[in-house]
Amino acid sequence: MLADSLLVRAARGRPGVRPPVWFMRQAGRSLPEYRAVREGTTMLEACRNPELITEITLQPVRRYGVDAAILFSDIIVPLAAAGVGVDIVPGVGPVIDKPVRTVSDLDSLRALHPDDVPYVTSAVRTLVGELGDTPLIGFAGAPFTLASYLIEGGPSRDYARTKALMHGDPQLWHAVLTRLAAIGHPCYRTAKLYCRPFRRYRASTSASVPVSCSH
């Protein structure tokens, strides 16, 4: 049963025969089968294809027998779905077409609805059936991380523009974070529709945090 899986037991503070094992980025370039299915497909295209999402999520479970699957996606997927012009450039990372500099730049960051991410809904529904008693971990980008991409226009080592906006225009900074926090929620709700989450099972200071574990 899912409730007796090692991950769920650990998350609920119950003893298990051993700690649960899964790996950050467990589905990725280290797997030859991943490289094969990703050939000729961009990262964002793969994240919007429910069949690819399902297959890539299952690959490390099949190969390694890990104690949890991690939904294949990217933290900027909700931004793209909400209308932000963004691409994941190989060797660079997320690149924003029009970085946020003023309040008016937030106009492109509309509210996100579950209907905006049907590929997530479809993939989660399929994975629930495929995984059986293996938990599924979903994740979302922390508002600060997403804000830094929106403000810097891409990856940064010093976050100079982000810190300047944070201190120079706290009202705009608050507005950006509030909008981003609201965008992440519909993706979480989408997963809840087809899963039995046991709530967020740990706090995280990383760029992405697990939001649900499901069967």
C-alpha positions as CSV (number, residue, x, y, z in Angstrom):
1,M,0.0,0.0,0.0
2,L,1.1,3.5,-0.7
3,A,0.7,4.5,3.0
4,D,3.3,1.9,3.9
5,S,5.8,3.0,1.3
6,L,9.2,4.0,2.7
7,L,8.8,7.6,1.6
8,V,5.4,8.1,3.1
9,R,6.4,6.4,6.3
10,A,9.4,8.7,6.7
11,A,7.4,11.8,5.8
12,R,4.9,10.9,8.6
13,G,7.7,10.2,11.1
14,R,7.0,6.5,11.2
15,P,9.9,4.0,11.3
16,G,10.9,2.1,8.2
17,V,13.3,-0.7,7.5
18,R,15.7,1.9,5.9
19,P,15.6,5.5,4.7
20,P,13.8,6.0,1.4
21,V,16.1,6.6,-1.6
22,W,15.5,8.8,-4.5
23,F,17.8,11.2,-6.4
24,M,17.5,14.8,-7.4
25,R,17.4,14.9,-11.2
26,Q,17.1,11.1,-11.2
27,A,15.6,11.3,-14.7
28,G,18.2,13.0,-16.9
29,R,21.2,12.8,-19.2
30,S,22.9,10.1,-17.2
31,L,20.3,7.7,-18.6
32,P,20.8,6.5,-22.2
33,E,17.0,5.9,-22.5
34,Y,16.4,9.5,-21.5
35,R,18.8,10.8,-24.1
36,A,17.1,8.6,-26.7
37,V,13.6,9.9,-26.1
38,R,14.8,13.5,-25.8
39,E,16.6,13.5,-29.1
40,G,15.3,16.3,-31.3
41,T,13.0,17.6,-28.6
42,T,13.5,20.8,-26.6
43,M,13.2,20.8,-22.9
44,L,10.0,22.8,-22.9
45,E,8.5,20.6,-25.6
46,A,9.2,17.6,-23.5
47,C,7.6,19.2,-20.5
48,R,4.5,19.8,-22.5
49,N,4.1,16.3,-23.9
50,P,2.2,14.0,-21.5
51,E,3.6,10.8,-23.0
52,L,7.2,12.0,-22.7
53,I,6.5,13.3,-19.1
54,T,5.2,9.9,-18.2
55,E,8.0,7.9,-19.9
56,I,10.8,10.0,-18.5
57,T,9.3,10.0,-15.0
58,L,9.2,6.2,-15.0
59,Q,12.6,5.6,-16.5
60,P,14.7,5.8,-13.2
61,V,12.0,3.8,-11.4
62,R,12.4,1.0,-13.9
63,R,16.2,1.1,-14.0
64,Y,17.1,1.7,-10.3
65,G,14.0,0.8,-8.4
66,V,14.1,4.0,-6.4
67,D,11.6,4.6,-3.6
68,A,9.8,7.5,-5.4
69,A,9.2,8.9,-8.8
70,I,9.8,12.6,-9.5
71,L,7.4,14.2,-12.0
72,F,9.5,15.2,-15.0
73,S,9.1,19.0,-15.5
74,D,10.9,22.3,-15.0
75,I,10.2,25.1,-12.6
76,I,9.6,27.6,-15.4
77,V,6.8,25.5,-16.9
78,P,4.1,27.5,-15.0
79,L,5.6,30.8,-16.1
80,A,5.4,29.7,-19.8
81,A,1.9,28.5,-19.3
82,A,0.9,31.8,-17.7
83,G,2.0,33.7,-20.8
84,V,5.6,34.7,-20.0
85,G,7.9,34.6,-23.0
86,V,10.6,32.1,-21.8
87,D,12.8,29.5,-23.3
88,I,15.3,27.0,-21.8
89,V,18.5,27.6,-23.8
90,P,20.9,24.6,-23.8
91,G,24.0,25.3,-21.9
92,V,22.5,28.5,-20.4
93,G,19.1,27.8,-18.7
94,P,15.9,29.8,-18.7
95,V,16.0,33.0,-20.7
96,I,13.2,35.6,-20.4
97,D,12.1,37.6,-23.4
98,K,11.1,40.7,-21.5
99,P,12.5,40.9,-18.0
100,V,10.5,42.6,-15.2
101,R,11.7,46.2,-14.6
102,T,8.5,48.1,-13.8
103,V,5.0,47.4,-12.5
104,S,3.7,47.4,-16.1
105,D,6.0,44.5,-16.9
106,L,3.8,42.3,-14.6
107,D,0.9,42.6,-17.1
108,S,2.3,39.6,-19.0
109,L,2.2,37.5,-15.8
110,R,-1.5,36.6,-15.8
111,A,-3.3,34.2,-13.4
112,L,-2.7,30.5,-14.1
113,H,-5.5,28.0,-14.2
114,P,-5.4,24.2,-14.2
115,D,-6.7,24.2,-17.8
116,D,-3.5,25.9,-18.8
117,V,-1.5,22.8,-18.0
118,P,-3.5,19.9,-19.4
119,Y,-0.3,18.0,-20.1
120,V,0.4,17.9,-16.4
121,T,-3.1,16.7,-15.6
122,S,-2.8,13.9,-18.2
123,A,0.6,12.8,-17.2
124,V,-0.2,12.7,-13.5
125,R,-3.3,10.7,-14.2
126,T,-1.4,8.1,-16.2
127,L,1.5,8.0,-13.7
128,V,-0.9,7.4,-10.8
129,G,-2.0,4.2,-12.5
130,E,1.5,3.1,-13.6
131,L,3.3,3.6,-10.3
132,G,0.9,1.7,-8.1
133,D,2.4,1.8,-4.6
134,T,5.4,3.9,-5.6
135,P,5.0,7.6,-4.5
136,L,5.1,10.4,-7.0
137,I,6.9,13.6,-6.0
138,G,5.9,16.9,-7.6
139,F,7.9,20.1,-7.2
140,A,7.5,23.9,-7.7
141,G,9.9,26.7,-8.0
142,A,10.3,28.9,-5.0
143,P,9.0,32.5,-5.7
144,F,12.4,34.0,-5.1
145,T,14.0,31.7,-7.7
146,L,11.4,32.4,-10.3
147,A,11.5,36.1,-9.5
148,S,15.3,36.2,-10.0
149,Y,14.8,34.7,-13.5
150,L,12.1,37.2,-14.3
151,I,14.1,40.2,-13.1
152,E,17.6,39.1,-14.3
153,G,16.3,37.8,-17.6
154,G,18.1,34.5,-17.0
155,P,20.6,32.8,-14.7
156,S,22.8,35.0,-12.6
157,R,25.8,34.6,-10.3
158,D,25.3,37.8,-8.2
159,Y,21.5,38.6,-8.6
160,A,22.4,42.3,-8.8
161,R,19.2,43.4,-10.5
162,T,17.1,41.2,-8.2
163,K,18.7,42.7,-5.0
164,A,18.5,46.2,-6.4
165,L,14.8,45.8,-7.1
166,M,14.2,44.2,-3.7
167,H,15.7,47.1,-1.9
168,G,14.9,49.9,-4.3
169,D,11.2,49.1,-5.0
170,P,9.9,46.8,-2.2
171,Q,6.3,47.3,-3.4
172,L,7.1,45.9,-6.9
173,W,9.2,43.1,-5.3
174,H,6.2,42.2,-3.1
175,A,3.9,42.3,-6.2
176,V,6.2,40.0,-8.1
177,L,6.4,37.4,-5.3
178,T,2.7,37.5,-4.7
179,R,1.9,36.9,-8.3
180,L,4.4,34.0,-8.5
181,A,3.1,32.3,-5.4
182,A,-0.4,32.4,-6.9
183,I,0.9,30.9,-10.2
184,G,2.4,27.9,-8.4
185,H,-0.8,26.9,-6.6
186,P,-2.9,25.7,-9.6
187,C,-0.2,23.2,-10.6
188,Y,-0.3,21.8,-7.1
189,R,-4.1,21.6,-7.3
190,T,-3.9,19.8,-10.6
191,A,-1.8,17.1,-9.0
192,K,-4.1,16.9,-6.0
193,L,-7.1,16.1,-8.3
194,Y,-5.5,12.7,-9.2
195,C,-3.4,12.0,-6.2
196,R,-3.7,11.4,-2.5
197,P,-1.1,13.9,-1.2
198,F,-0.1,13.7,2.5
199,R,0.8,17.5,2.5
200,R,4.1,19.0,2.1
201,Y,6.5,16.7,3.8
202,R,9.5,18.9,4.3
203,A,10.6,22.5,4.1
204,S,13.3,23.3,1.6
205,T,15.6,26.1,0.8
206,S,16.4,24.8,-2.7
207,A,15.2,26.2,-5.9
208,S,12.4,23.7,-6.0
209,V,10.4,22.0,-3.2
210,P,8.4,18.8,-3.2
211,V,4.7,19.6,-3.0
212,S,3.0,16.2,-3.1
213,C,3.6,12.5,-2.8
214,S,0.9,10.4,-4.3
215,H,-0.2,7.1,-5.6
